Amino acid sequence: MKRTVGRLADGREIIYFDTDPAQVREAVDTRELPPQAPASEMRRDPLTGEWVAIAAHRQSRIYKPPAEMCPLCPSAPGRPSEIPEADYDVVVFENQFPSFAQGIPGEESTVEGMPMVPSAPATGRCEVVCFTSDHNSSFSALSPSQVRGVVDVWADRTAALAETPGVEQVFCFENRGEEIGVTLHHPHGQIYGYPFVTPKTGKMLRVAEEYMAQHGRHVQADVLAAERASKRRVVVDSEHWTAYVPAAARWPVEVHVVPHRKVPDIAALTDAERDDFATTYLDVLRRLDGLYDGPLPYIAAWHQAPVRVGRDLSWLHLELFSVRRSADKLKYLAGSESGMAVWINDVTPEQIADRLRG
């Protein structure tokens, strides 16, 4: 893909990814925007050891604008948006309201009166990825070649953010549906460059290390082999990928899409693996939308290796899950899940796998 880098009116970076190598991108952002002044902070919980980002400026971000004012659509005469061009294939730009960013003032310290609570600027990077210029489309409506293009963009940004100062882990994800909390309906995802290894990744790495010490094999390798042999919870099985409902699924709809080869991140995937993912993933998404005869709200989360630690224990995979537990009911994280992180599922993984296969 052709890659063209530009700047928005407030200095944020924007990158166009085009399938046509002759495409020229010269449009200028004509908006009057104040310079970026990110002020996110992070504090470490002394009881759990987990970092919490505090980004009060995000309260003023755009909230459910009408379609004609969508900031992710291409710019039109009299209606400039976040994308100055009149059309695009895939575009990435720095989030206007980032949770993590470069150049945040301040230094490592502790919270006033709480010497056991470290604090620091939330250094990192947050990007928005627009999958298509078509406001009324969705990821599941993309063609395999369009999805392949998005995979290449994820790989490009994973490699770039891994080299960004302060970034320790790169997280590519998509939120879809108001039930998930989406405030912009244009098909898009996000990429976070965290300044620490996330709690979930840290836990998975510890479990993988313990399993390797006990069995001499990677836990994901054994899980994948067992799921493919059983076929009981497998939804789609292709040449390079298997999509299955995990045997201990937390969510009422949950699917893991796992490459057959152990790779640390998206950037390490071969051309053949990227091509195969495009068709496999579209198959999964369309099955999800068929569950309740309409667009299923979901989160699609890529689990990638941290930048500097645990790469030999990491196994790239995509986790999709939904809060919808029936056509007219949602799964709420109530007392047990929110208070104790003990999940209680209302359906069996086998039931969901049967429905998705059908």
C-alpha positions in Angstrom: 0.0 0.0 0.0 1.1 3.6 -0.7 1.7 5.5 2.5 1.3 9.3 2.6 2.0 11.3 5.8 0.5 14.7 6.5 -0.4 17.0 9.4 -3.7 18.2 10.7 -4.4 21.8 11.7 -3.3 21.3 15.3 -0.1 19.4 14.4 -1.4 15.8 14.7 -0.1 13.3 12.3 -2.4 11.8 9.6 -1.4 8.9 7.4 -3.2 7.8 4.2 -2.9 4.2 3.1 -3.9 3.7 -0.6 -4.1 0.7 -2.8 -3.4 2.8 -5.9 0.3 3.7 -6.0 -0.5 6.7 -8.2 -2.8 8.3 -5.6 -1.8 11.8 -4.5 -2.8 13.3 -1.2 -2.3 17.0 -0.9 -5.5 18.3 0.8 -4.9 20.8 3.6 -6.8 20.8 6.9 -8.5 24.3 6.8 -10.0 24.1 10.3 -8.9 26.5 13.1 -7.8 24.2 15.9 -5.7 25.1 19.0 -2.4 23.3 19.3 -2.5 19.9 20.9 -1.9 20.0 24.7 -2.4 16.5 26.1 -2.4 16.3 29.8 -3.0 12.6 30.7 -1.7 11.2 33.9 -1.3 7.7 35.1 -1.3 6.4 38.7 -0.5 3.0 40.0 -3.0 1.3 42.4 -1.0 0.3 45.5 -3.3 -2.6 46.2 -3.2 -4.3 42.8 0.0 -2.8 41.2 -2.0 -1.8 38.1 -1.7 1.5 36.3 -4.8 3.7 35.8 -4.8 6.4 33.2 -6.5 9.7 34.1 -7.5 11.7 31.1 -10.0 14.3 32.2 -9.8 16.2 28.9 -11.6 13.3 27.2 -14.9 14.5 28.8 -15.1 17.1 26.0 -14.7 14.6 23.1 -17.3 14.4 20.3 -20.4 12.5 21.4 -22.8 10.9 18.9 -22.9 13.5 16.2 -25.5 13.3 13.4 -24.2 11.5 10.3 -23.9 14.8 8.4 -21.4 16.0 11.0 -19.4 12.8 11.3 -15.7 13.7 11.9 -14.5 10.5 10.3 -16.1 11.0 7.0 -14.1 12.7 4.2 -14.2 16.4 4.1 -16.7 18.1 1.8 -17.2 21.7 0.7 -18.2 23.7 3.8 -17.8 20.7 6.1 -14.2 20.0 7.0 -13.6 16.9 9.1 -10.7 15.0 10.6 -9.8 13.8 7.1 -9.0 16.7 4.8 -9.3 14.5 1.6 -12.6 14.0 -0.3 -12.2 10.2 -0.2 -9.8 7.6 1.2 -9.1 3.9 1.4 -7.8 3.5 4.9 -6.6 6.4 7.1 -4.9 6.7 10.4 -4.5 9.8 12.6 -3.6 10.8 16.1 -6.6 10.9 18.4 -7.7 14.4 19.2 -8.5 13.3 22.8 -5.8 10.8 23.6 -5.5 8.8 26.8 -1.8 8.4 26.1 0.4 10.9 24.1 3.9 12.2 23.5 5.1 15.5 25.0 3.0 15.4 28.1 4.6 17.8 30.7 5.6 16.6 34.1 7.8 13.9 35.6 7.5 10.7 37.7 6.3 11.5 41.2 3.8 10.4 43.8 0.2 11.6 44.5 0.2 14.4 47.1 -0.2 12.9 50.5 0.0 9.3 49.1 3.7 8.3 48.9 2.6 4.7 48.0 0.9 5.9 44.8 3.3 6.6 42.0 2.2 9.0 39.3 3.7 9.9 35.9 2.8 11.5 32.6 0.8 9.0 30.5 3.3 8.8 27.7 2.4 6.8 24.7 0.2 7.3 21.6 -3.4 6.8 20.6 -4.5 6.6 17.0 -7.8 6.3 15.1 -8.1 3.9 12.2 -10.9 4.5 9.7 -11.5 1.3 7.7 -13.4 2.9 4.9 -14.7 6.3 3.8 -18.3 4.8 3.6 -20.1 6.0 6.7 -22.9 3.5 6.3 -20.6 0.4 5.9 -19.1 -1.9 8.6 -16.1 -4.1 8.9 -18.1 -7.2 8.0 -19.2 -5.4 4.7 -15.6 -4.9 3.6 -14.2 -7.1 0.8 -11.4 -9.5 1.5 -8.9 -7.2 -0.3 -10.1 -4.3 1.9 -9.6 -6.3 5.1 -6.2 -7.4 3.9 -5.4 -3.7 3.5 -6.5 -3.0 7.1 -4.3 -5.9 8.3 -1.3 -4.3 6.5 -2.1 -1.0 8.2 -2.3 -2.7 11.6 1.1 -4.3 10.9 2.5 -0.9 9.9 1.3 0.8 13.0 2.3 -2.0 15.3 5.8 -1.7 14.1 5.8 2.1 14.2 4.3 2.4 17.7 6.7 -0.2 19.0 9.5 2.3 18.2 7.7 5.2 19.7 9.3 6.5 22.9 7.7 5.2 26.1 5.5 2.6 24.4 5.7 -0.9 26.0 2.7 -2.6 24.3 0.6 -2.0 21.2 -3.1 -2.7 21.2 -5.3 -2.7 18.1 -9.0 -2.9 18.6 -12.5 -2.1 17.3 -15.6 -1.2 19.3 -18.9 -1.6 17.4 -22.4 -0.6 18.7 -23.8 1.8 21.2 -24.3 -1.1 23.6 -20.5 -1.2 23.8 -20.2 2.5 24.3 -19.4 3.6 20.7 -20.0 7.4 20.2 -19.1 7.6 16.5 -20.8 5.2 14.1 -18.4 5.5 11.2 -16.5 2.1 10.7 -13.3 2.6 12.7 -11.0 1.2 15.3 -8.3 2.4 17.5 -4.7 1.7 18.4 -3.2 2.3 21.8 0.5 2.5 22.5 0.6 1.8 26.3 3.5 2.9 28.5 3.3 -0.3 30.4 2.4 -4.0 29.9 -1.3 -4.3 30.4 -2.6 -6.4 33.3 -4.3 -9.0 31.1 -1.2 -9.5 29.0 1.0 -9.8 32.1 -1.3 -12.5 33.5 -1.3 -14.4 30.3 2.5 -14.3 30.1 2.8 -15.6 33.7 0.4 -18.5 32.9 2.2 -19.3 29.7 5.5 -19.4 31.5 4.2 -21.7 34.2 2.6 -24.0 31.6 5.9 -24.1 29.6 7.9 -25.0 32.7 5.5 -27.8 33.6 4.7 -29.3 30.2 7.5 -28.0 27.9 5.0 -26.7 25.4 3.1 -23.4 24.9 -0.4 -23.4 26.4 -1.9 -21.8 23.3 -0.4 -24.6 21.2 -2.1 -27.3 23.3 -5.4 -25.4 23.4 -5.4 -24.9 19.7 -4.6 -28.5 19.0 -7.3 -29.7 21.4 -9.9 -27.4 19.9 -9.1 -28.4 16.3 -9.1 -32.1 17.3 -12.4 -31.9 19.1 -14.1 -29.5 16.7 -16.9 -29.1 19.3 -16.4 -25.4 19.6 -14.7 -24.6 16.3 -16.6 -22.1 14.2 -14.2 -21.6 11.2 -11.1 -23.7 10.5 -8.9 -22.5 7.6 -5.4 -23.1 6.3 -3.7 -20.7 8.6 -6.3 -19.8 11.3 -8.9 -21.4 13.6 -11.8 -19.5 15.1 -13.4 -21.1 18.1 -15.5 -20.4 21.2 -13.1 -20.9 24.1 -14.1 -23.7 26.5 -14.1 -21.3 29.4 -15.7 -18.3 27.6 -16.6 -15.4 29.8 -18.9 -13.5 27.5 -22.3 -14.8 26.1 -20.7 -14.5 22.6 -17.0 -14.9 22.5 -14.7 -16.1 19.7 -10.9 -16.4 19.5 -9.3 -16.3 16.1 -5.8 -17.9 16.4 -3.0 -18.4 13.8 -1.7 -21.9 13.6 1.9 -20.6 13.7 3.2 -19.0 16.8 4.0 -15.3 16.0 4.3 -12.4 18.5 2.4 -9.7 16.6 0.5 -8.7 13.4 3.7 -7.4 11.8 5.2 -10.9 11.9 2.3 -12.5 9.8 3.2 -13.7 6.3 1.4 -12.6 3.2 -0.4 -15.9 3.1 -1.5 -15.7 6.7 -2.8 -12.1 6.1 -4.8 -13.2 3.1 -6.3 -16.1 4.9 -7.2 -14.0 7.9 -9.2 -11.7 5.7 -11.6 -14.4 4.5 -11.7 -16.2 7.9 -12.4 -13.0 9.9 -15.2 -11.9 7.5 -16.8 -15.4 7.8 -16.7 -15.0 11.6 -18.2 -11.5 11.6 -21.0 -12.4 9.3 -21.9 -15.4 11.5 -22.0 -13.0 14.5 -24.3 -10.7 12.6 -26.5 -13.7 11.8 -27.0 -14.6 15.5 -29.9 -12.2 16.1 -30.6 -11.1 12.5 -28.8 -7.7 12.9 -25.5 -6.0 13.6 -24.0 -7.5 16.7 -22.3 -5.1 19.1 -18.8 -6.4 19.8 -15.3 -5.6 20.8 -12.5 -7.1 18.7 -9.2 -7.0 20.6 -5.8 -8.1 19.2 -3.5 -9.7 21.8 0.1 -8.9 20.8 3.4 -9.4 22.4 4.8 -6.5 24.5 7.6 -4.5 22.9 10.4 -5.6 25.1 9.4 -8.4 27.4 7.7 -11.8 27.0 7.9 -12.0 23.2 9.0 -15.6 23.3 6.0 -16.5 25.4 3.4 -14.5 23.3 1.1 -16.0 20.7 -0.8 -13.5 18.6 -4.6 -13.9 18.6 -7.8 -11.9 18.1 -10.5 -12.0 20.8 -14.1 -11.0 19.8 -16.8 -10.7 22.3 -20.3 -9.2 22.7 -22.4 -8.1 25.6 -25.6 -9.3 23.9 -26.8 -12.5 25.5 -30.1 -12.8 23.6 -32.0 -10.8 21.0 -33.3 -8.4 23.6 -31.0 -8.8 26.6 -27.5 -7.5 27.4 -24.9 -8.9 29.7 -24.0 -6.5 32.5 -20.9 -6.8 34.5 -22.5 -6.9 37.9 -21.3 -7.6 41.4 -19.3 -10.8 40.8 -17.6 -9.7 37.5 -17.0 -6.1 38.4 -16.3 -6.5 42.1 -14.3 -9.8 42.1 -13.4 -10.4 38.5 -15.3 -13.8 38.7 -17.2 -14.3 35.5 -20.6 -16.0 35.3 -21.8 -16.9 31.8 -25.5 -17.4 31.0 -24.9 -19.7 28.1 -22.5 -22.6 27.5 -19.7 -22.1 25.0 -20.9 -25.2 23.1 -24.4 -23.7 22.6 -22.9 -20.5 21.1 -20.5 -22.5 18.9 -23.5 -24.6 17.6 -25.4 -21.4 16.7 -22.5 -19.7 15.0 -21.7 -22.8 12.9 -25.3 -22.9 11.9 
